[in-house]
């Protein structure tokens, strides 16, 4: 949530959001962004929202529900091929914007045409939206193995797991239509070797 989105509800939404945050009803994520604390977590100052849900929610608040999608390591995490949490979330949006630090990590916004990505719906704690499919996620990981200082081994580990689970015909089709066939061919040799 953004205070500016509540202008029809509150005469002065900024101070009201700050008051609700002090009361534990909202949690401030970054300048201008808040999340409602679930009632089950009320009164627990240690509660932290899921970084990937936060990334998707922030991107949706600016780009609309269909204008953002989790991708790369965030999608790998959602698909269960990245078993450990890392302090980076990656989300695709149609517009360029700088990375954002939130309490639990950094959010990297990748400028991508969201409507041409291979997507599926996902329901996360606090938000519902889009995530790249396993095939699209594999392609993104091999094309950009290091984002925001991410250890390349993290991307390779997730790619190796996805390589065992994806439909390679679909991955190849995506690579051709997204003009990434050469990179995919190199990565596939590496993954299979």
N, C-alpha and C positions, 0 to 999 in steps of 0.2 A: 504494500500500500504506500501511496505517496500523499503527503498532506494536501497537495494541490488537487488531488482527486476527491477530496472531502469538502471542497468549498461550498457545495450546496447543502452540506450537513452542518458544518460549523462556520460561524462568522470569521473566526481566526483559527484555521486548522493547525498551523504550525505549533503554537503554544498548547493547543488541545492535545495534539499527538505527543508532545513532550510530557504533558501531565499524565497521559495514559501510560507512557513508558515508565515514568517514575512509580506509577501505581502497579506496574507489573502486568498490565493488560496487553501492551504492545512491547516489542523488542526492537530497538533501533539497530538496523543492519549497517547502514552507511548514510552519509548525508542525504536526506530526502527520501529514504526508504525505511519502511517499518514492516514488521510482520506481527500478526495477532498471535499471542501466546495461547496455545491450546488450554482449555480449562483443566485438563488432566495434569498440566505442568505449571499451573498457577501457583505462585509462591515459591517456585524453585529457581533461584537466580542462576543456577548452574545450567539450566536448559539452554541448548543451542539448536537451532534449526538445521536440518540437513543442507549442506553446502550446495548440492546439485539442485535441490528444490528451490533454494534461495536464488540461484543463478537463473533458473527458468522463470521464476516469479518476477524478478527484477526486469528481465528482458521482455516478458509479456506486458508488464506495466507500461513500458515505453513503446513497444512495437505491436501490441495486440496479441491475443491468444494464438493466432495462427502465424504470427510474424517472428516466432522464435522456436528453436529446437535444441535440445541437448545433443551434443556431438562429442566425438573424440573420446577422451578419458572419462567424461561424464556419462556418455552412452555406454562405454565399456563397463563402468560401475553399475549402471542400471541393468545391463544384460548379465551381470554376475561373473564377468571374466576378469575383473580386477578386484581381488578379494580384500585388499587393504585400502584404507582410506588415504587419500592424498589431499593436500591443501590447495587443490586447483580444480576449478570447474570450468568447462568450456561450453559455450552456447553460441549457436549460429543465429545471426540477425541480418536483416537486409541492409542495415546501415552501419557505418563505421563508428565505433566509440571506444574510448580508452578502457583499459582493464580497471577493475574496481576491487578494492580491498574491503572485505567484510570480516566479522569477528572470527570466523572459522577458516578463512583462507582467501584466495584470490579468484576472481571471476574474469575469464578471458572471453571477450566477445569477438567472434570471427565473422567478418563480413562475408556472407554467402547468400545466394538466392535460395531462400528457404523452400520456396515452392518447387524447386527442381531436385531437392534432396529426396532420398528414399526414406520415408518416415513411417512411424507407427505411433499410436496413442499410448500414453503412459500416465498412470496415476501414482503420484508421489505424496508423501506426507505434505500437506499444505497446498499442493498445486496439482493441476491436471494439464497435460499439454502434449507436445511432440518430442520424440527422441528418434535419432537415426536408427535404422534397422541394423542388424548385425552385419549385413553385407556392406552397407554404407559406412558403418563404424570402422570396419576393417580397412576399407579404402582410405578413409581419413587418417587413420593411424599410420599407415604405410607412407602416405604422401607427406604428412607433417609429424614425424616421430617425436620432435621436441618443440614444445610450445611453452612460453613463459618460463624457460629454464627447467622444464620437466626432464627428468632422467630418461634418456633414450631407452634404457632397459625396461622401464615401466611400459612404454608403448610396445616394445618387442614382446614382452610377456603377454600382454593383452592380445596382440596380433596373433601370436602363436596359438593361443587358446581359441580365438575366433576362427582361425584357419581350419580347425578341426570341425567346426560346427556350421559353416556357411555353405550356401549354394554358390559354387564357383562360377556357374554360368551367369547367375545374376550379378555377381561381383564384376565379372568381365564386361557385361553389358553396361553396368554403371560406369566403369572405368572408360569405356569407349565413348559413351555419351557425355561424360564430364571431362573428356580429353586428358585422361590420366593413365592410359593403357601402358605406356612405356615404364612409368614408375611402378605400376602394378606387376608387370612382367619381372622386373628386377627383384621386387619384394617377394614375389611368389617363389622364385628360384632360391632366395635366401631362406624363406620359411620351410621349403621342402627339403633343403640341403642340410 
